[in-house]
Each structure stands twice: as structure tokens, then as C-alpha cells.
Amino acid sequence: MKKSVNDIRQMVKDGEKISFLTSYDYLTAKYEERAGIDMILVGDSLGNVELGYDSTIPVIMDEMISHASSVRRGAPNTFIIGDMPYMSYQISNEMAIMNAGRFIKESRCDAIKLEGAGEQICERVRAIVGAGILVMGHIGLTPQFTAQLGGLKAQGKTAEAAWRLVEEARKLEEAGCWAILVEGVPAIVGKAIKENTTIPILGIGAGSHVDGQLIIYADMIGYYDDFTPKFVKQYCNVGEIVQKAFEEYISDVKECQFPDDNVHAYKIKQEEADRFEELLKEKKGK
């Protein structure tokens, strides 16, 4: 049965931790759903992980929708959240509603996520929620705002900065966010945000006291090795396995070990093979 926002809320009410992973393609989403993941984020981190950009900034709506659509096909019963890319919601309420609506309509995601806080972002949240769309907030380390943050650095490391994050979470809840993702903050700050709000609080590098955990799937399986954040736990090293397989394949091809015609080739009946040889000789002789 397909998970809904009510299922997620019930998990929080029951004290059950929420498992949350990113995905950007059909195959990964299929395996995540088979494993029993609660929620999937089609993050604009696909800019780094899938598209090879050096940040999330270049990602556009068409790319997000295309990837989110493939994720939905791979995980038809999972609660899926689509990440609003840079400048798809900041300009105006009208643009924010249009892009959020397009995201939901074309990709069939269940909700959207947007980064940032402050009155302008809260205004966008109110507008999108007013259009009947579920909005997840995102505070703390917000990659779309790295220029203002001075880089990809942990946030809330002073008492004043920590308190601002608590206030930001409360204001986003008041604006209508059904949940908030908190990224890159000390565990004590994640705990305070959880205790000062009434909506689901998900963490990515925000400690253990929040309602659930998000991680970028390529980090946890060792597939993306350009940079590994402090908060990542690596469960396997797919990158090494894949590279070794590629190297063995190249060696087999170079040394004529693959394909083996007795194993990897299609067969033809002997009488048809004999007739074919005769045809070759006949045609060649003309």
C-alpha cells in the first residue's frame, strides 16, 4: 500500500524513526522500495551525484522533474519528495506555485522541499501550501545559500545561531510546512528544534534526537567519492566493486576472454548453419 503523509505523521506519533534516502533514478528507487524505505528525496544533489556539476546551483526544473519521474516509476508505493532547484521559487509566489505545481503534476511526487528561512521563504511556503501542495522546509546547512553561509559549513555552532535555527523552524511550521529537514547542525540543536516544533523533523547530520534520518544514497554505499561529509556512515563500497568489474571486463575483451561463444552467443541449428555456409560460398562466387 502506498505511504501517505498521514502514515509519516503516525510514525512520529508512535515514536518510530523515519528512514529517508535520496534517489535519482528508476533502478536505485526500485531497490530502496524493496528494502522498505519510508521516504525518498529526489534531491537537487543530483547535480553533484548524477550530472557532475560542482554544486547544486546549475540544476534546472526539467532535470529535477525527469529524474523524479523515473524515481516514481521505480518506487510507486513510497512517499517521494521533490527538491525545488535554485531560483525556481525565490523570485515570486506565482513562480513558486507554478513550479511546485508542475513538479507534483508531471513527476507525481507527494510533496516538494525548498531551502531557506526568513519572511520571503515563509511567504513562498504559504503560497505553495495555499495551492494545496505539501511543503517540506530545509534549514541549517542549505547548499543553495552557500555563498551567504561562506561555504558548506556546519551551522548553529554558537548559542545565538542555534537559537535562530529554532526560531526559523517554528516560523516555517507556522507558515504551513508539514515537515522540516535540518542539515549540518550539532545534535543539541537538532534536539531543540524537535522539542520546539510539532511537525516531523528529519535530520541529515543533525544528531539522533530528530524523527528520522536522511542520507545521500551514493555516500552511504561508497559510490560518490568526490567528498564524504562527516555525518556519513558508509555501509559498503560499491565504487570499488564497480571499478573492479569494469577493469576485469576491459581485460577480458583485450585478451579475447569475452565473449565466449559457447556461453554468451546465440545458437543456430546445425542444418541452418550448413545452409548458411553454402549461401556464403555461392554468393561469394558470383
Salt bridges, closest charged atoms under 4 A:
ASP38 OD1 - LYS3 NZ 3.66
ASP62 OD1 - ARG102 NH2 2.43
ASP83 OD1 - LYS113 NZ 2.77
GLU106 OE2 - ARG102 NE 2.81
ASP110 OD1 - LYS2 NZ 2.49
ASP110 OD2 - ARG72 NH2 2.62
GLU119 OE2 - ARG126 NH2 2.36
GLU123 OE2 - ARG124 NH1 3.76
GLU183 OE1 - HIS138 NE2 2.91
GLU195 OE2 - LYS191 NZ 2.66
ASP211 OD1 - LYS194 NZ 2.73
GLU272 OE1 - ARG275 NH1 3.11
GLU282 OE2 - LYS286 NZ 3.93
